[in-house]
Amino acid sequence: MATVELRFSPLPEHVRTARLVAAAVARRAGVDEAVLDEVRLAVGEACSRAVGLHQSSGISAPVLVALIEEEKQFSIEVGDEAPRTVPPSAAAGAGSADDLEAEGEDEMGLAVISGLVDDVEVTADTDGGLIRMSWPTLPATLP
């Protein structure tokens, strides 16, 4: 199992680099060319979400992206360190207008990712969150 780790400051300008690296590693891992745009978009959305969570929480720690090449699948994990104490759906009835707007953007980002990726898992707790996305890889062909 090969893994590439990318850590970047929580700044929007670094999201593009994460997208490009993810697409390059996905291509090398054997992800179907027709799916690479979806990989790029999903990683961009997940990284933008992590950057936004870090910025809104005042966290300067880097965003972590792990690109994991396994035997028959390629996975990407995007992790943030923004603590969550209440699940987003439970907080919908409380909070300021800014909180509700940020929550709506967060849920929209997750909806976009879910629309792009068939195999996605989102977890969050007081230590931060993780989005794990996976795509099947094509068997290597010999020349």
N, C-alpha and C positions, 0 to 999 in steps of 0.2 A: 504494500500500500504506500503510494507516494503522496506526500502532502507538501503543499506550498503555503506558507503563511505570509500574510501581508498585514502590516499595522500602519495606520495613518492617523495623523492629527484630525480631530473632528471638524474639518473645514470642507465646505461644499466643493471646492476646487479639486480635492483629491478623489472624489467619487468617480470621475471620468477615468482616472488611472486604474482604479479598482476594476471598473467595467472592462477595460482593455486587457488587463492581466487575466481576469477570469475567462474571457473569451479565448485568449491564446492558450491557456492551460486546458480549457475544455476541448478545444480543437485537438490538441496534442493527446488528450486522454481518449479520444475516439467518439466524442459526442457528435451526433449527426449534424452536418453543415446546416441543414434546414432549421435546426433548433438553436443555433448560436445567437441569433438576434434575441430570442426569448431569454437565453442565459444572460446576455448583456443587459437587457431591460430589467430582469428580475434582480440582478446584482446591484444595478444602479438604484433601484427602488429601495432595496434592503439597506444599502449603504447610506442613502439619503435619509432614510428613516432613523438609522443609528446616529448619524451626524446631528439631525434635528433633536433627538432625545438628549444627546450629550450637551448640545448648546443650550437647550431649554432648562437643563438641570445644572448648568454651570460646571460640567465635568470636562476636564482637559485631558483625561486619559485617552489613549488611542483607541480607534475602532479596530477590531480584529476581524480579518477575513481569512478563513482556512479553505483551501482548495484541495479536496481529497479525491485521489484517483484510486478506485478499488477495482476488483476484477471485472465486474459487469455493470458498474455504475460510477458516476462522477457526482460528487457532492460538494456543495459550497455552504459554509457556515459563516454567518455574519453575526458577530457578537458586540453587544454594547454593555456599558456599566451603569446605565441609568436605572436606579431602583424603582421597582413597582410594588406598591403596598396594597393596591386595590385593582382587581381586574378591570380593564377599560369598560366593559359592558355594565359592571356594577356601579361605576362612577357616573354614568350618564345622567342620573337624576340630581347630582350635586356638583358644586364647583362653580367657578367664575365663568364668564363668557369666553375668556381666553383659554381656560382649561378645556372647555367643551369644544372650542374650535381646534385646538391641538389634538384632542382625542379624535375628532372627526377626520382630521388629516391622517392620523395614525391608522385608523380603521380603513380609510381609503387606500393607503399604501399597502396594507395587508391584503385588501381585496384585489388590488392589481397583481400582487405577487401570486396569490392563489389562482388568478385567472391565467397566469403565464406558466405556472409550474404545477404539474400533476401531483408530485410527491413533495409536500412542504410541511414542516413542523415548526410551530412557534412556541417557545417557552419563555417565561419571565418570572422573576422573583425579586427579592430585596437586593440581590447582588447584580442584577442586570437582566438582559434578555439575549435570546439566541434564535436566529432563523436558520433552519437547516433545509436546504433545497437539494433534490437529487434528480438526475437524469440518467437514462440507460446509455451505455456505450456500445458502439458497434464492434464486432469482433475484428481483430486486426487481419488484414489480407496480405498475403505474401505476393511479391511481384512475379 
